[in-house]
């Protein structure tokens, strides 16, 4: 393919993408294929000779499309949103054009410096404390800063590695022997609630430390008191607490941990405090939500995903650290083939030392496009519209009379179930009946095909958790969701009564 054919095929591909989005509301958001479907449709070896663009495009329509779950549909309410936008796509196209491998400043100065600038923009947009900015107000370089990771799981792992480095450094300062420090890894303990994202446990598995999952309170929050009690037990057992994760918007219910209380404990016990705001952090662009995040200014690291609820294509996970010392110290490895800038290194960041991989894409471009083409006002309008729709859905479910809301609706997530009173309350197995009915309601809704959502369990209770947040959704999609819930609930209640 030469540049002329690329120009023609590129225009065709843009039309293909635009047609997809124009018709997306008319396509069932969930895939109905069975495991192994694609293997049966595909050749079992790569083609020996080139194939045409038309053949490939046809295969996308006939073979790939049936196996796609349409995350960008306004009728998709599963998990948490995976936002994209046309400005973000354009930014990614520019990134693909350059195809830099920006592991250091020398590799492509603009790739590094735009990321530094854009991460400061983003941090200020969501109201982060100045400790997290790369550039201080006087124009000099700060101790902290932001970096784009692939996912919140990567951010969690990177933060935990830095926390381990901080703890080992603390033991060294305390005069512990090199041998004791070297063999202390298995005694390190990281703290989470039973609602923390699974990435915390995975990070512990990777770095070889212990994970302590603490039971959350009745509001599904990690509290100061429960954290203190767990740490006390572990210290008495000879273990070394070093890390705690506080969540701003948990996956199950969008609950907010007791961040100020957790910060108190982290400070008293010399723990690294990481705040995981992967989903709800985007809401902090709106000042009215910032009181909910009291205490994040005391964190050592903070993370949220613009690719969830801020109009930016996957992958784009924003991580800030208040002091990059331990992050760089733990992840920096020098090789002669990885030259560094000589002389003054002010404003020179080698982001390879801020992440797990060496190579990295020019992801700052798409974030730059989004922030410029929407502006802060457009981003805030995007967030507020979804919260408004979620509040409307909550009101409709309550007014219907058959449903109960299982967690406060703060953002775009609505957690509910068919309430027990709808069924025969005299039945001995009423709890099982209600759980089975709500699990069946999820299946019924997804089999209906008009919308897609997922359920979860809250301490053994089956619930539904539609998440409103599609970049391409409208109020009409949310009204359709409520209509499907009503229709399917009528059938499910009849089945289990």
KAMONOR-V634562 format. One record per helix or strand. SS is the DSSP state (H for helix, E for strand). FROM is the first residue (numbers start at 1). LEN is the number of residues. If there is no record, write none. Layout:
ss=<SS & SS>
from=<FROM & FROM>
len=<LEN & LEN>
//
This chain:
ss=<H & H & H & H & E & H & H & H & E & E & E & H & H & H & E & H & E & H & E & E & H & E & H & H & H & E & H & E & H & H & H & E & E & H & H & E & E & E & H>
from=<3 & 24 & 37 & 53 & 76 & 86 & 109 & 130 & 135 & 141 & 145 & 152 & 178 & 185 & 188 & 199 & 210 & 224 & 240 & 256 & 259 & 272 & 280 & 287 & 296 & 301 & 306 & 317 & 325 & 351 & 364 & 403 & 413 & 420 & 430 & 452 & 455 & 461 & 475>
len=<20 & 3 & 5 & 15 & 1 & 13 & 17 & 3 & 1 & 1 & 5 & 22 & 5 & 3 & 6 & 9 & 5 & 13 & 9 & 1 & 11 & 5 & 6 & 7 & 3 & 5 & 4 & 5 & 7 & 4 & 37 & 3 & 6 & 3 & 19 & 1 & 4 & 7 & 22>
//
